[in-house]
Amino acid sequence: MVGGRVQPNALACAHHSFSSPEHQCPVSAPSTHYRIFRNCEREMVERSISILQASGFYWGPLSVGEAHAKLEMETLGTFLVRDSSQGNHLFSLSVKVAAGPVSVRIRLQEGYFWLMNHFSDCVVKLLELLVEKTQDQPICCENGVSLIFSKPLRKSRIPALQELCRRSIIAVHGRERIPQLPLQPVLRKYVEEFPFKI
């Protein structure tokens, strides 16, 4: 995975081998510092990346300094998702706190994405949960910093009207009820592409 994209050829090559040694070809090292995923993990990661790319607040290979600069003048709790610079993590979450922007890593462990003791099989679902949970009670990092998540920092400051409508539909009806709503097929498909409140 480079810049948020899993490279299927690199993954396939890393796992492929022939039965006899004389037919084995040298396997080139994947051109990434990310670890190789099991099939179930790879599907989950690919799905999460696809959803993140539709979110507007996934900034890809942004450095910690660049992320903090973008959040410096934002309100408390504003956050963004970016690629982690650490080889054993996929994503980092940068958020504005009272003392200034901080960054924390999102762990991928046992088939879930984790931040402290909160987890989900989807990064955006995890963030939606964090926004909901920290409205009443901040979560504490190991270094004692209290984190509140209020709203994502999207690349586009002015949301499209259809995006606002989609968020309203999800906020009022919830993603579980989308199939029952009397929506035109094109609109239903658009809503289902990013069925989240944030």
C-alpha positions, 0 to 999 in steps of 0.5 A: 500500500502506498499513499492509501492504495493496496498494491494487489500485485505486490501482495500476490507476489509475496504470497506466491510460491512454486512447489519445487525450488528450481521453479521458484523466482526471486520475490522482490520486496514490496515497494512499501513499508507497510506489512503484508495483510491476510486476505480478510484484513486486506478486504477490510483495509481496501473497503476502509480506504475506499470509504475514507477517500469518499469522506473528504477528510482523508488527506493521504500522505500528509506529514505530521507538521503539515497536518498540525499546520492545517489544524492550528486555526481550527476549533477544538475537536477538529480532526483529519485522517492521514497516512501514518509515517510508522511502518506498523500503522496504516493511519494517523489521526490528527486532532486540535486540542486545547494545547494545539494539534496532536496526532495519534495512531490508529492501530489495526489489530485482530481484524479491527481498527483501534483508538485507545479502547474504541474499535470498529471494522471501518475507520470512518465508523470508528470516528463516528463513534468517537465523535458521539462518545466524546460529546459528553466525555473526552478520552484520555491518551497515555500522556494525559492529553484529553481528546475530543472529536467534534468535526472532520476537516475536509479538503473542500471547505464548502460542501456540495448540496448533495453531500449536505442532503446525504448527511441529513438523510443519515442523521434523520433516518440512520444507515440501517433504514436506507433500503426502506427509504423511497429514494431514486436508485441514483440517489440511493447509490450516492447515499450508500457510498458514504452512509455516515453522519460525520 
